[in-house]
Every structure is written in C-alpha cells, then in structure tokens.
Amino acid sequence: MSQIDPVIREFMQHYLLKYDFYSQLAKMVEERLRVELDKQGIRAIVTSRAKDPDRLQAKLVQRRTRVKNPKNYRTQEDVEADIVDFSGARVALYFPGDIEKVSTLIDSVFDRLDLKKFPEASPRVRAKGLAGYIAQHHRVRLKGLSPAQQRYATGRVEIQVASVLMHAWSEVEHDLQYKPLSGKLSLDEEATLDELNGLVLTGEIALERLQRSLLSRSSSAGFRFETTYDLQDHLSQSIPDARSNGVGRLNYLLSLLKFSGLDRPEALKKYMDEVDGSTDGPVADKLIDLIIQEDPDKARFLEDAILTSLDSDRAPFKESDVYQTALGHFLTTWIRLEKSLRGPSGDHVPIFSLRADESLRKMGLAEEDISQYYRIRKIRNGLVHGQIAFTSAELRDASKDVLALIKLVEAKNKIERSPKKARLRK
C-alpha cells in the first residue's frame, strides 16, 4: 500500500467501507431485472456483483501509471467519476434478438443515465472481419423505492446485456487481454481468441434460427401456453407491433388466460384481432383490458393475482401492510368504476378502447371528469402493468377520486333507466 498513489489508497479505504452498499445495490437491480424479465417472458440468466476490491485497485493503478493518457486523480471524486461500475448486473440472453426488448424494459423499470452500444472492436479484430463484442451497457439508477430504501436512490449501476455466448467470450477476452494479471498475450493466443469470437458469432446465428422455430411452434393449433416464454413467443410472432411497443406484464396475462380457458392460440385469436395493428401501449396490457371487460369474475381474479404478485415479488420495495390495504381498496373501487361505466345494459362504453373519450362524452360526462378518468386510469395501468410506485396516501386519494366518479356515472345510469328515457326509446 505504501507504493500506491495516496489518492488511490485513500479511495480504496473508502470503497471497502462502502462495499456492502455497492453489493446490496447490485443485488436489488439483479432481483428487479429477474422479476421483470420473467414477467415479460424473456429468457435470460441474470447475475450481479460489486467490483472486486483487489481488481479495482489494480485497475486504478494501471490507469494512473499507463504511458498513454494516464489518469491524474487529484481527489476521491475524480476516481469515482472515472469508474462507472462499482455496482454491476449482467443479463445473459438465450436469444440475442431479444436485446432491444430488454432495452425497452430497462427504460421502463429504471432511471437510465446513459447507454453505450457495441461493437467497438479493436483494430486487430476489425482487420480480420470480426464483429468483436456485441452488447449494450446501460447505466441506471433504481426508482420506485420505499422510504426505507432511499439511500440507494442515487447509486449508479451498470447493466451489461448480451447473449450468453457473447458474455462467455467477452469474460475470457477481457480477463486475458486487458486485466494485468496474466501478462501480454502471444500471437497464437490472440489468434485463438479471434477464432472463438467467430464461433460465438456463428452460435448466435444458430440461436436466432432456434428462436424462429420456437416462435412458429407457439402459434400452432392446439398449443397451450404453459409459461410466459410460450406466450411471449406467440405474441411476438402474431402481432407486428409487439416488439416496438413492448409486450407488457405477461405473468398477469398468462394467469388470466388460464383462468378464462383462453390459453391456446385459437382461443386467444379474437382478442388478438382487436389489438393487431394498434400502436398504443404494450400488447399484454391491451389484451388484459379486453378480456376483463367481458366478465366481472375475470376482473376480480386479476385483482387477486396482482395482489398476490405484489406480495411476493415487490417485497423489497413496498412500504407496509398499510400500503397493501390502500392498493387493494384502489383496485376494488376501480373494478366498481369499470362496472358502472358499462352501464345498465352492459354495453355503454368500450372503456379501454382508443376512443373511450368519445363514449364517455356520449354518457354526458364533462371534460374535466373525462380528464379525471384518464388520470386515474394512468395510475391503475401503472400498478397493473408497470413498476410505477405510488405511496399509500396517493392510492387513498386516488380511491376517493374513483368513488366520486362512480357516484357521477351511477347518477347518469339512473337517468338512463328512468321511465321517461324508456318512453323516448319506444
């Protein structure tokens, strides 16, 4: 330690004290990624780590003493600004074609600070016609944290996304080529790494072909959706805009399909036809909304599924039992609003269509009431389909607003059922 630059030595002492913080921050990002990838049916292996202290120190010394463009660390802040991955997570995709879906997911779940896309192959690799490292590196912060978790809100995490094959190759190449633990590679060793890169690229082509085969099988007659992966394959194959708009929360949709007996391509087709070509919102969200319109029992089942899911996979981010009570009350009142909006005949408003505002105006609702409806609907969609966090107080206030809308709509329905109205119809 006595031969190390004083700034680096002081920073490493500070880093060791914060190591548990960086490790826990990385673990929280890993867990959130794991949950969301599963819900959206994206096959991947997710891992995380805090940067190893010995390797971090070696990296800082190497950057400080290198001949070309050495780093001149004057303060601990200089060191912290130079290293972006004290906490890191890795998403190793089974299918490289899913990389843009993961990018969309990361944008919705985290606050993204920066995105770096590769390849940035070395001149040696480019000269041989190889792509080198193909990946995306996202620098993010957590959002939607409870008050008890706010200490992690400012922490930066780098999420590396690539195929399982590319991650394996890059780990070997990075350790041997760039980290000062093994010495300079010989020409034969560099040639072997290039050869392996070519094999990895060939393997990725094979994985893409395998994914196309799975997509085709998931849409065949008689096939049953057993997992979110099956459902994701089918939606991507059947709906052109599924990739660009995001698929949505497939775990809720799959549960609802199984409950409703719609867990086969042919049974789901009539709903798929209604959302095909739409450009507004994730596909799973729109399918859920269409299905629960038909039957209050389906809406109640979905509410139970949401509450069960939030109890299990958002435990690190929820506030308390008070939050769960507020959430349950909000969802229950929202379902009552849905029922009221359908009217006495059951067909008043296609409330989840892109033209819902037109139907609401025909009911006689004022513009400010329609705006209130859309504001509350946004909260509902954030809870059901995303990772948007609301406090208990916000949910209680939203429930009061829903109840006020219910009272207004039921008054309109009462007029609709009046004898005078009935005579006018005749």
C-alpha positions as CSV (number, residue, x, y, z in Angstrom):
1,M,0.0,0.0,0.0
2,S,2.9,2.4,0.7
3,Q,3.9,2.5,-3.0
4,I,0.3,3.3,-4.2
5,D,-0.7,6.8,-5.1
6,P,-2.2,8.4,-1.9
7,V,-5.4,9.4,-3.6
8,I,-6.0,5.8,-4.7
9,R,-5.0,4.4,-1.3
10,E,-7.5,6.8,0.4
11,F,-10.2,5.9,-2.1
12,M,-9.7,2.2,-1.6
13,Q,-10.1,2.6,2.2
14,H,-13.4,4.5,1.5
15,Y,-14.5,1.8,-1.0
16,L,-14.0,-1.1,1.4
17,L,-16.3,0.7,3.9
18,K,-19.0,1.1,1.2
19,Y,-18.5,-2.4,-0.3
20,D,-21.7,-3.8,1.3
21,F,-23.7,-0.8,0.0
22,Y,-22.5,-1.4,-3.6
23,S,-23.1,-5.2,-3.3
24,Q,-26.7,-4.7,-2.0
25,L,-27.4,-2.1,-4.7
26,A,-26.3,-4.5,-7.4
27,K,-28.4,-7.3,-5.8
28,M,-31.5,-5.1,-5.8
29,V,-31.1,-4.3,-9.5
30,E,-30.5,-8.0,-10.2
31,E,-33.7,-9.0,-8.4
32,R,-35.8,-6.4,-10.2
33,L,-34.4,-7.5,-13.6
34,R,-35.0,-11.1,-12.8
35,V,-38.7,-10.5,-11.9
36,E,-39.4,-8.2,-14.9
37,L,-37.7,-10.5,-17.4
38,D,-39.7,-13.4,-16.2
39,K,-42.9,-11.4,-16.4
40,Q,-42.2,-10.4,-19.9
41,G,-41.2,-13.9,-21.0
42,I,-37.6,-13.0,-21.9
43,R,-35.2,-16.0,-21.4
44,A,-32.0,-14.9,-19.7
45,I,-29.6,-15.5,-16.9
46,V,-29.2,-12.6,-14.5
47,T,-26.2,-12.0,-12.2
48,S,-24.8,-9.1,-10.2
49,R,-21.7,-8.1,-8.2
50,A,-19.9,-5.3,-6.5
51,K,-16.5,-4.6,-8.1
52,D,-13.8,-6.8,-6.5
53,P,-11.6,-4.6,-4.3
54,D,-8.3,-6.1,-5.5
55,R,-9.2,-5.8,-9.2
56,L,-10.5,-2.3,-8.7
57,Q,-7.2,-1.2,-7.1
58,A,-5.2,-2.9,-9.9
59,K,-7.4,-1.1,-12.5
60,L,-6.8,2.3,-10.8
61,V,-3.1,1.8,-10.6
62,Q,-2.9,0.7,-14.2
63,R,-4.9,3.8,-15.3
64,R,-2.7,6.1,-13.2
65,T,0.6,4.7,-14.4
66,R,0.0,3.8,-18.1
67,V,2.1,5.6,-20.6
68,K,-0.7,6.7,-22.9
69,N,-3.2,9.1,-21.4
70,P,-2.6,8.4,-17.7
71,K,-5.2,9.4,-15.2
72,N,-4.3,12.2,-12.9
73,Y,-6.5,11.5,-9.8
74,R,-6.4,14.6,-7.6
75,T,-9.4,13.7,-5.3
76,Q,-11.6,10.8,-4.4
77,E,-14.3,12.4,-6.6
78,D,-12.0,12.1,-9.6
79,V,-11.8,8.4,-9.0
80,E,-15.5,8.0,-8.5
81,A,-16.2,9.8,-11.7
82,D,-13.8,7.7,-13.7
83,I,-15.2,4.2,-12.6
84,V,-18.8,3.7,-13.7
85,D,-19.4,0.1,-12.5
86,F,-18.8,-0.2,-8.7
87,S,-22.1,-2.0,-8.8
88,G,-22.9,-4.1,-11.9
89,A,-25.5,-6.5,-13.2
90,R,-25.4,-8.8,-16.2
91,V,-28.2,-10.0,-18.4
92,A,-27.1,-13.1,-20.5
93,L,-29.8,-13.6,-23.1
94,Y,-30.6,-17.0,-24.5
95,F,-31.6,-15.3,-27.8
96,P,-29.6,-12.3,-29.0
97,G,-32.6,-11.0,-30.9
98,D,-34.2,-10.0,-27.5
99,I,-31.7,-7.3,-26.8
100,E,-33.9,-4.4,-27.8
101,K,-36.8,-5.8,-25.7
102,V,-34.5,-5.7,-22.7
103,S,-33.5,-2.1,-23.6
104,T,-37.2,-1.1,-23.5
105,L,-37.7,-3.0,-20.2
106,I,-34.8,-1.2,-18.6
107,D,-36.2,2.2,-19.7
108,S,-39.5,1.4,-18.0
109,V,-38.1,-0.1,-14.8
110,F,-35.1,2.1,-14.1
111,D,-33.9,5.7,-14.5
112,R,-31.4,5.4,-17.3
113,L,-28.4,7.7,-17.2
114,D,-26.5,6.5,-20.2
115,L,-26.5,3.8,-22.9
116,K,-23.4,2.5,-24.7
117,K,-23.8,0.2,-27.7
118,F,-21.2,-2.1,-29.0
119,P,-19.4,-3.4,-31.2
120,E,-16.4,-1.3,-30.6
121,A,-14.0,-3.9,-31.9
122,S,-10.3,-3.4,-31.7
123,P,-8.3,-2.6,-34.9
124,R,-6.9,-6.1,-34.7
125,V,-10.3,-7.7,-34.6
126,R,-11.8,-5.4,-37.2
127,A,-8.9,-6.2,-39.6
128,K,-10.0,-9.8,-39.5
129,G,-13.6,-9.1,-40.4
130,L,-15.0,-10.0,-36.9
131,A,-17.5,-8.0,-35.0
132,G,-15.9,-8.5,-31.7
133,Y,-18.0,-7.7,-28.6
134,I,-21.7,-7.2,-29.4
135,A,-23.7,-5.8,-26.4
136,Q,-25.4,-2.9,-24.7
137,H,-24.2,-1.3,-21.4
138,H,-26.9,0.6,-19.6
139,R,-26.1,2.9,-16.6
140,V,-29.1,3.3,-14.4
141,R,-30.5,4.2,-11.0
142,L,-33.2,2.5,-9.1
143,K,-36.7,4.1,-9.0
144,G,-39.9,3.3,-7.1
145,L,-38.1,2.8,-3.8
146,S,-39.8,2.9,-0.4
147,P,-38.7,5.5,2.1
148,A,-36.5,2.8,3.9
149,Q,-34.7,2.2,0.6
150,Q,-34.0,5.8,-0.4
151,R,-30.3,5.6,0.5
152,Y,-29.9,3.5,-2.7
153,A,-31.7,6.0,-4.9
154,T,-28.5,7.9,-6.0
155,G,-26.4,4.8,-6.6
156,R,-25.3,4.0,-10.2
157,V,-25.4,0.5,-11.6
158,E,-24.1,-0.7,-15.0
159,I,-26.3,-3.3,-16.6
160,Q,-24.5,-5.3,-19.4
161,V,-26.8,-7.0,-21.9
162,A,-25.5,-9.6,-24.4
163,S,-26.1,-13.2,-25.4
164,V,-24.9,-16.0,-23.1
165,L,-22.3,-16.9,-25.7
166,M,-21.0,-13.3,-26.1
167,H,-20.8,-12.8,-22.3
168,A,-18.7,-16.0,-22.0
169,W,-16.3,-14.9,-24.8
170,S,-16.0,-11.3,-23.5
171,E,-15.2,-12.5,-20.0
172,V,-12.3,-14.6,-21.3
173,E,-11.1,-12.0,-23.7
174,H,-11.3,-9.1,-21.1
175,D,-9.5,-11.0,-18.4
176,L,-6.7,-12.1,-20.7
177,Q,-6.4,-9.1,-22.9
178,Y,-7.0,-6.1,-20.6
179,K,-6.6,-7.1,-16.9
180,P,-3.0,-7.0,-15.8
181,L,-2.9,-10.5,-14.2
182,S,-1.7,-12.7,-17.0
183,G,0.9,-10.8,-18.9
184,K,0.8,-9.9,-22.6
185,L,-0.9,-12.4,-25.0
186,S,1.2,-14.2,-27.6
187,L,0.2,-14.0,-31.3
188,D,-1.1,-17.6,-31.1
189,E,-3.3,-16.7,-28.1
190,E,-4.7,-13.7,-29.8
191,A,-5.5,-15.8,-32.9
192,T,-7.3,-18.3,-30.7
193,L,-9.4,-15.6,-29.1
194,D,-10.3,-14.3,-32.6
195,E,-11.2,-17.9,-33.6
196,L,-13.5,-18.2,-30.6
197,N,-15.2,-14.9,-31.5
198,G,-16.0,-16.3,-34.9
199,L,-17.5,-19.4,-33.3
200,V,-19.6,-17.2,-31.0
201,L,-21.0,-15.2,-33.9
202,T,-21.9,-18.5,-35.6
203,G,-23.5,-19.7,-32.4
204,E,-25.6,-16.5,-32.2
205,I,-26.9,-17.1,-35.8
206,A,-27.9,-20.7,-34.7
207,L,-29.7,-19.2,-31.6
208,E,-31.7,-16.8,-33.8
209,R,-32.7,-19.8,-36.0
210,L,-33.8,-21.7,-32.9
211,Q,-35.8,-18.7,-31.7
212,R,-37.7,-18.5,-35.1
213,S,-38.5,-22.2,-34.8
214,L,-39.9,-21.7,-31.2
215,L,-41.9,-18.7,-32.4
216,S,-43.5,-20.8,-35.1
217,R,-44.4,-23.6,-32.8
218,S,-46.0,-21.3,-30.2
219,S,-48.7,-20.3,-32.8
220,S,-49.6,-23.8,-34.0
221,A,-53.2,-25.1,-33.3
222,G,-53.6,-27.0,-30.1
223,F,-50.5,-25.5,-28.5
224,R,-51.0,-24.4,-24.8
225,F,-49.3,-21.5,-23.2
226,E,-47.6,-23.1,-20.1
227,T,-45.1,-20.3,-19.4
228,T,-44.7,-16.6,-20.0
229,Y,-42.0,-17.6,-22.5
230,D,-44.5,-19.5,-24.6
231,L,-46.9,-16.5,-24.5
232,Q,-44.1,-14.1,-25.4
233,D,-43.1,-16.2,-28.4
234,H,-46.7,-16.3,-29.6
235,L,-47.3,-12.5,-29.3
236,S,-44.1,-11.6,-31.0
237,Q,-44.9,-14.0,-33.9
238,S,-48.6,-12.9,-34.2
239,I,-48.6,-9.1,-33.6
240,P,-46.3,-7.0,-35.7
241,D,-46.1,-4.1,-33.2
242,A,-45.4,-6.3,-30.1
243,R,-41.7,-5.7,-30.4
244,S,-41.8,-1.9,-30.9
245,N,-44.4,-1.2,-28.2
246,G,-43.3,-3.7,-25.7
247,V,-45.1,-6.9,-24.7
248,G,-46.1,-5.9,-21.1
249,R,-46.7,-7.9,-18.0
250,L,-47.2,-11.5,-19.3
251,N,-47.4,-13.1,-15.9
252,Y,-50.8,-11.4,-15.2
253,L,-52.0,-12.1,-18.8
254,L,-51.0,-15.8,-18.6
255,S,-52.8,-16.3,-15.2
256,L,-55.9,-14.6,-16.7
257,L,-55.8,-16.8,-19.9
258,K,-55.6,-20.0,-17.8
259,F,-58.4,-18.9,-15.6
260,S,-60.6,-18.0,-18.6
261,G,-59.7,-21.1,-20.7
262,L,-58.1,-18.9,-23.3
263,D,-54.6,-20.4,-23.1
264,R,-54.5,-21.6,-26.7
265,P,-53.7,-19.6,-29.9
266,E,-57.1,-20.3,-31.4
267,A,-59.0,-19.2,-28.3
268,L,-57.0,-16.0,-28.0
269,K,-57.3,-15.1,-31.7
270,K,-60.5,-13.0,-31.4
271,Y,-58.8,-10.7,-28.9
272,M,-55.6,-10.6,-30.9
273,D,-57.5,-9.4,-33.9
274,E,-58.8,-6.4,-32.0
275,V,-55.3,-5.2,-30.9
276,D,-53.5,-6.2,-34.1
277,G,-52.1,-3.0,-35.8
278,S,-52.7,-0.8,-32.7
279,T,-49.8,1.5,-31.8
280,D,-50.8,2.5,-28.3
281,G,-49.3,0.6,-25.3
282,P,-48.0,-2.9,-24.6
283,V,-49.9,-5.8,-26.2
284,A,-50.4,-7.8,-23.0
285,D,-52.0,-4.7,-21.3
286,K,-54.5,-4.3,-24.1
287,L,-55.4,-8.0,-24.2
288,I,-56.0,-8.0,-20.4
289,D,-58.2,-5.0,-20.7
290,L,-60.3,-6.6,-23.5
291,I,-60.7,-9.8,-21.6
292,I,-61.7,-8.4,-18.2
293,Q,-64.4,-6.3,-19.8
294,E,-66.4,-9.4,-20.5
295,D,-66.9,-10.7,-17.0
296,P,-66.6,-9.2,-13.5
297,D,-65.3,-12.6,-12.3
298,K,-62.3,-12.2,-14.5
299,A,-61.7,-8.7,-13.2
300,R,-61.8,-9.9,-9.6
301,F,-59.5,-12.8,-10.5
302,L,-57.0,-10.3,-11.9
303,E,-57.1,-8.2,-8.8
304,D,-56.3,-11.2,-6.6
305,A,-53.5,-12.2,-9.0
306,I,-52.0,-8.7,-8.8
307,L,-52.1,-8.6,-5.0
308,T,-50.5,-12.0,-4.7
309,S,-47.8,-11.0,-7.2
310,L,-47.0,-7.7,-5.4
311,D,-46.9,-9.5,-2.0
312,S,-44.2,-11.9,-3.4
313,D,-42.0,-10.0,-5.8
314,R,-42.2,-6.4,-4.7
315,A,-41.5,-7.1,-1.0
316,P,-38.2,-5.2,-1.1
317,F,-40.0,-2.1,-2.5
318,K,-43.4,-2.0,-0.7
319,E,-43.9,0.2,2.4
320,S,-46.0,-1.9,4.7
321,D,-49.4,-3.6,5.3
322,V,-50.9,-0.2,5.1
323,Y,-49.7,0.1,1.5
324,Q,-51.3,-3.3,0.6
325,T,-54.6,-2.2,2.2
326,A,-54.6,1.0,0.2
327,L,-53.7,-0.9,-3.0
328,G,-56.5,-3.4,-2.5
329,H,-59.0,-0.7,-1.9
330,F,-58.0,1.2,-5.0
331,L,-58.2,-1.8,-7.3
332,T,-61.5,-2.8,-5.9
333,T,-63.0,0.6,-6.4
334,W,-61.5,0.7,-9.9
335,I,-63.4,-2.5,-10.8
336,R,-66.6,-0.9,-9.5
337,L,-65.9,2.0,-11.8
338,E,-65.5,-0.4,-14.8
339,K,-68.8,-2.0,-14.0
340,S,-70.6,1.4,-13.7
341,L,-69.1,2.6,-17.0
342,R,-70.6,-0.4,-18.8
343,G,-74.0,1.0,-17.8
344,P,-77.3,-0.8,-17.1
345,S,-77.3,-2.6,-20.5
346,G,-73.7,-3.7,-20.0
347,D,-72.5,-2.2,-23.3
348,H,-72.3,1.6,-22.6
349,V,-68.6,2.2,-23.0
350,P,-65.7,0.2,-24.6
351,I,-63.8,1.7,-21.7
352,F,-60.3,0.5,-22.8
353,S,-60.5,1.4,-26.5
354,L,-58.6,4.2,-28.1
355,R,-61.9,6.0,-28.5
356,A,-63.1,5.8,-24.9
357,D,-63.2,9.5,-24.5
358,E,-65.9,9.7,-27.3
359,S,-68.0,7.2,-25.4
360,L,-67.6,9.0,-22.1
361,R,-68.8,12.2,-23.8
362,K,-71.9,10.4,-25.1
363,M,-72.6,9.4,-21.5
364,G,-72.8,13.1,-20.7
365,L,-69.5,13.4,-18.7
366,A,-67.9,16.8,-18.6
367,E,-64.4,17.3,-20.0
368,E,-62.9,17.7,-16.5
369,D,-64.5,14.4,-15.5
370,I,-63.0,12.7,-18.5
371,S,-59.6,14.1,-17.7
372,Q,-60.0,12.8,-14.1
373,Y,-60.9,9.4,-15.5
374,Y,-57.7,9.3,-17.6
375,R,-55.6,10.4,-14.7
376,I,-56.9,7.6,-12.5
377,R,-56.6,5.1,-15.4
378,K,-53.0,6.0,-15.7
379,I,-52.5,5.2,-12.0
380,R,-54.3,1.9,-12.5
381,N,-52.2,1.0,-15.5
382,G,-49.0,1.9,-13.7
383,L,-49.9,-0.5,-10.9
384,V,-51.2,-3.4,-13.1
385,H,-48.7,-3.2,-16.0
386,G,-45.6,-1.5,-14.8
387,Q,-43.2,-0.7,-11.9
388,I,-44.6,2.7,-11.2
389,A,-44.6,3.3,-7.4
390,F,-47.3,5.2,-5.5
391,T,-47.4,5.9,-1.8
392,S,-50.3,4.8,0.4
393,A,-51.5,8.4,0.6
394,E,-51.6,8.7,-3.2
395,L,-53.5,5.5,-3.5
396,R,-56.1,6.5,-0.9
397,D,-56.6,9.9,-2.6
398,A,-57.0,8.1,-6.0
399,S,-59.6,5.8,-4.4
400,K,-61.6,8.8,-3.3
401,D,-61.5,10.2,-6.8
402,V,-62.7,6.9,-8.2
403,L,-65.6,6.8,-5.8
404,A,-66.5,10.3,-6.8
405,L,-66.5,9.2,-10.5
406,I,-68.6,6.1,-9.6
407,K,-71.2,8.4,-8.0
408,L,-71.3,10.6,-11.0
409,V,-71.6,7.7,-13.5
410,E,-74.2,5.9,-11.5
411,A,-76.3,9.1,-11.5
412,K,-76.0,9.1,-15.3
413,N,-77.1,5.5,-15.3
414,K,-80.1,6.2,-13.1
415,I,-81.2,8.8,-15.7
416,E,-80.7,6.2,-18.4
417,R,-83.0,3.8,-16.6
418,S,-85.7,6.4,-15.9
419,P,-89.3,5.8,-17.4
420,K,-89.0,8.9,-19.4
421,K,-85.9,7.6,-21.2
422,A,-87.6,4.3,-21.7
423,R,-90.6,6.0,-23.4
424,L,-88.3,8.0,-25.6
425,R,-86.7,4.8,-26.8
426,K,-90.1,3.5,-27.8
